[in-house]
Amino acid sequence: MSTDRPTRRARAQRRRGRAFALSFALVLGILAAVGLAGAAASVAQGPRVTDVSVDPAAAAAASGSRLIVTTTQSLADVDPSQVTVSPETPFQVDTSGRSVGVRFTLPLWDDTDYTVTIAGVTSLGGGPTATVTETFRTPKAEVYLLQRGRDDGDLIYRTDLSGQKAVPVFRHDHIEDFRATGSHLVVSVRTDDDQAGLIVTDLDGENPHELPLPGDGFVSNLQSADRGERIGYTFSDAQLSADSGRESRLYTASLGDPDAAPVAIEVQGADPRVAEWRFVPDTDSILLLSFDGSLLLTGSDASGATTARDSTALGVALGIDGIARGSNEAVVDRPDQESVIDLTDASEVQLVAPDQDLGGATSVTPLPDGSTIRTAAELDADDVPTGRTTIALVAADGTTRMLSEVDDTDAVLQVCVSPSSRYVAVLVAPDAVTNAYDTYQLPLPQRPETRVLEISDGAQVVALNGAAISWCQVPPAA
């Protein structure tokens, strides 16, 4: 019997192999066809959304938060004219690969539905366009306030704007002041042996950690940048003489490295003592006013550290009224007028006058749109103070609208604007004659009250017991 002829079994195996190969090839062909059809359908439909990233809480807390939309295709650049944000708020747009980002340049309003629409979204290779619509809601606002003189020590508490959900956060026997950043509370305290201390905690008051100070002395004018976990303060040595000791020297520190030594801001060409200062929003710069009246804008050195060396001199001033969040315009008190300085080019204009007489102006708080909130001592027909204080919104063109009036029995101590510029907080000493101040380095009345108003109509939202609401960029005036 010949062994060259294939057996019946071998022939059957070859037939099955050929059938499998044909079936496999057919399946591959079908899959390829389906894939090509799907790709063609995708191109025909235009870009489709595969992922959306947005943090509504961060967007309401500070400027710079983004909504990022990722699609199925690499995208042609999206122009700002293609984007609509409702309610209206300023924004910037960037396109990268399959994603488009909408950056909110001001904090968003709390407890509000926002809709972002991007029209005419097109693949980098052309083809049909698509319209992307995304909606999100920001959370209700929460604030921190300080209460002193309690039986269980001074207290920082957190609350919403109903005033009904107060939560104790941090207690200490002696709290001078505090600031809130995006992730931390920074609390200026005095210890039992009357030493200065700076304590940083989480936003819930947990994990306290003491920050290093320049020495034994006094901390004042504590401030925090709106972004970047950066703080600053003025420091004075406990022992001062005509020939030695640091007085009102400016220091900054990063909460990202809480054990690092604070950095001194060296002022050259002017008195090194700093009377007032502000972080310039969304930059590494600081605007400061020295004891001799020199107004200086700092820059950053090669390492990124803020320095007043080679700083920009901006003339003489009596005070810094403020810099609005999301703005590079500072309102300052010149010897002869109130001025608005553009910190990008040092150009300057006189602060617009209100279109109605407000009486004796006492404070100016700038807003991002060029308007200001002004407090003034009300005058009678003979220009004699009545004791009442008016709070008014003055638009960039001078149009003036009254927001509130404070009784002659009460004293206005400070005005602060919420990060979104939706609210204004007015710190008041009710019944000022009988409301004695404590004996702290930064004195406060025994019964402070913070009244929160809607800027849109002046309606009072809530009156909260406490001072130093976390919206404030600077401490109350001592």
Salt bridges, closest charged atoms under 4 A:
ASP94 OD2 - ARG66 NH1 2.64
ASP110 OD1 - ARG422 NH1 3.45
ASP111 OD1 - ARG137 NH2 2.85
ASP113 OD2 - ARG137 NH1 2.88
GLU142 OE1 - ARG158 NE 3.69
ASP152 OD1 - ARG150 NE 3.20
ASP152 OD2 - ARG171 NE 2.92
GLU176 OE2 - HIS174 NE2 2.78
ASP177 OD1 - ARG179 NH1 3.16
ASP194 OD1 - ARG190 NE 3.22
ASP226 OD2 - ARG325 NE 3.00
GLU229 OE1 - HIS184 ND1 2.60
ASP237 OD1 - ARG246 NH2 2.85
GLU247 OE1 - ARG273 NH1 3.50
ASP259 OD1 - HIS209 NE2 2.69
ASP271 OD2 - ARG273 NH2 2.71
ASP282 OD1 - ARG227 NH2 2.74
GLU348 OE1 - ARG334 NH2 2.87
GLU378 OE1 - ARG388 NH2 2.61
GLU405 OE1 - ARG388 NE 3.65
ASP410 OD2 - ARG451 NH2 3.10
ASP438 OD2 - ARG148 NH1 2.89
GLU449 OE1 - ARG451 NE 2.58
GLU454 OE2 - ARG422 NE 3.61
